Amino acid sequence: MNMIRFGIIGVGNMGTNHAHNLYNGKVEGACLAAVCDIDPSRLSYIAEKMPEVKLFDMAEDLIENAEIDAVLIAVPHYFHPVYAKMAFAKGLHVLTEKPAGVYTKAVREMNEAAKASGKVFGIMYNQRTNPVYAKVREMIRSGELGELKRFVWIITDWYRSQSYYNSSSWRATWAGEGGGVLLNQCPHQIDLWQWMLGMPCEIRSFMEYGKGRDIEVENDVTTYARYANGMSGVFIASTHDTPGTNRLEISADKGKLVVEKSSITFYRNKIGEKEFNATYRGGFGQPEVEEIKVPITDVETGHVGILQNFTNAIVNGTQLLAPGEEGILGLSLSNAMHLSDWTGHTGIDPMHLDEDLFYELLTEKAKNSTFTKKTEKMNLDTEGTY
Amino acid sequence: MNMIRFGIIGVGNMGTNHAHNLYNGKVEGACLAAVCDIDPSRLSYIAEKMPEVKLFDMAEDLIENAEIDAVLIAVPHYFHPVYAKMAFAKGLHVLTEKPAGVYTKAVREMNEAAKASGKVFGIMYNQRTNPVYAKVREMIRSGELGELKRFVWIITDWYRSQSYYNSSSWRATWAGEGGGVLLNQCPHQIDLWQWMLGMPCEIRSFMEYGKGRDIEVENDVTTYARYANGMSGVFIASTHDTPGTNRLEISADKGKLVVEKSSITFYRNKIGEKEFNATYRGGFGQPEVEEIKVPITDVETGHVGILQNFTNAIVNGTQLLAPGEEGILGLSLSNAMHLSDWTGHTGIDPMHLDEDLFYELLTEKAKNSTFTKKTEKMNLDTEGTY
């Protein structure tokens, strides 16, 4: 069987990581055939480390001429839908970095192009390979938790110093990224949120922009969400707290789940809350609880896992763990959060948000930006991040 | 030296508790001289258990004729300011149960009456005797945490079943309590919030009324708060989650504090975040952290501690741990939360809230109530609650 030949669009921090994985044969049935980058120094790096790989300085050229089967898109977020659409038009499979894009309008078009092409479309939601969140999802879907009542997810462990923001000119600008923590650091968790818990019907967000940092985008977000079934949620994300927290608590009829430091504790009610409430007569008192350490046996396969699953989908039609079309869900949540803070509106439905208004306000921010970016030349080591 | 003679107004669940403490000599320098209650069966109970204590069926009569030095007010919240003002007018010292009242207008008048009388005025904020929160307060005030950035307090461990709500006719009604979890269960923590962290300048609250319960008031509250210095806060309270959580996390320049299960963990940055950010050049990376279990040596003295401190304040001018005048702070927070949810307004300043609008909306709710209260006769054992 032939190897699936990958072309990587953009070999900055993340793209280089993927290049090493493919080049070093970590993905069975796949190889790295080509890369492109507008920065000549990045191409020199690849030429030196991976001499057989073809080099291009334009994505358009790579897509047109590289003799590849699939592209992996690892350029700034605005360009994900742009290059994905080009690649689909050329008949290539597409794996895009997260987020799917910056605004849902463009992502909707990308999804349509994917559908029309019939090609495999994946998104690098490597956190879906994290067995902890997969287990939580399974416990919810199997009914083990019963009806969901509340979640509180504090994600303040994405600490980024000013030097990080200064490492690339596009980082943390409206024109370059179209957002901050929601677009760059948190897309994984925003996806996990909807993947595990489903989409809320109302969003109210409160943000701080450039808190303690010389940046123009949000680096502190507090969101209140409401679900059709009455469940409520709080989602907190920041990049300036240290040491941070990553703690997810889910309250449900049959007990409470606490996810922290890669472990899951299930406080299980011996009688469901509703049943207890309906029958108890003693005033104070609550159901008896068992504390269970939920065993996690699977191993996180990360970026390589997503690359392997994507390759398998091309080769033998394996089901995608992270279908590209689902990228719009997390982005809809993110856009709804921004729109809510920008307009002061409560109750924005992420599935029915005013896409034109969002696009208009975002474009305004980029156009009216008076921010002067200070950049220091450096390539960051993304080992250990995602 | 003469004993301070207490009269207790209301010997329901909580008042009976206080009566036992005073009658059994748990408060040095104080004795129980009289009680009043509109329910004859409560007076029969006291007559049987505490034969020397004078009985009254009207608060007005007790205040006028009981030959006492101080009153302890333990009736439904609306009546706290009413009886406090009467008692001050008669020249009595006053210790009121929490909350100070239901709306700040009345509490402001009570505070003025207290000031005019020159008598000792305390409030039963017994959680201020909890050494855990006292320690957190001290760490903040001493500057050990540096500038505060964020707090998240999840207080979902006030589980109350329907049978609790059915135990008294005034419970969980707009006319009887003027609110739910904010007025009955959480006033302690709302006070601790402002006592430890100060008053925010903006409030936005989201509430559920009668969630999973046949009651008309709020039993699920999520509040976002903003401070003048840029700190943000999230305060979550409910009475229908089980098992619940009581977890306070405070993020600050010099580290993070986590308070849970009566223990404090301090994750201390070896270099403050601001300083680290200003000097670090490595992109990813954060200050080194030490994990410290903060020792708690003091013992919680609870209701008896507040009674003793109040008595000492009368006898030798000891400083009050919980001055009655401070009750308006927690109530202002609580009123601001309600007003924000009722009006949908963001950014309500609890120190400058529209008291007339709040009172008008509250009165409307009580007047327009179509709720039929089902009551079962019972006296709850409040041992172990506060």
Interface residues (C-beta under 8 A of the other chain):
Chain A: K149 R150 V152 I154 T156 Y159 R160 S161 Q162 S163 Y164 S167 R204 F206 E208 K211 G212 R213 D220 T222 Y224 R226 G230 S232 V234 I236 S238 H240 D241 T242 P243 G244 T245 E249 S251 G255 K256 V258 Y267 N269 E273 K274 F276 N277 A278 Y280 R281 G282 G283 F284 G285 Q286 P287 V289 G344 T346 E376 M378 L380 D381 G384 T385
Chain B: K149 R150 V152 I154 T156 Y159 R160 S161 Q162 S163 Y164 S167 R204 F206 E208 K211 G212 R213 D220 T222 Y224 R226 G230 S232 V234 I236 S238 H240 D241 T242 P243 G244 T245 E249 S251 G255 K256 V258 Y267 N269 E273 K274 F276 N277 A278 Y280 R281 G282 G283 F284 G285 Q286 P287 V289 G344 T346 E376 M378 L380 D381 G384 T385
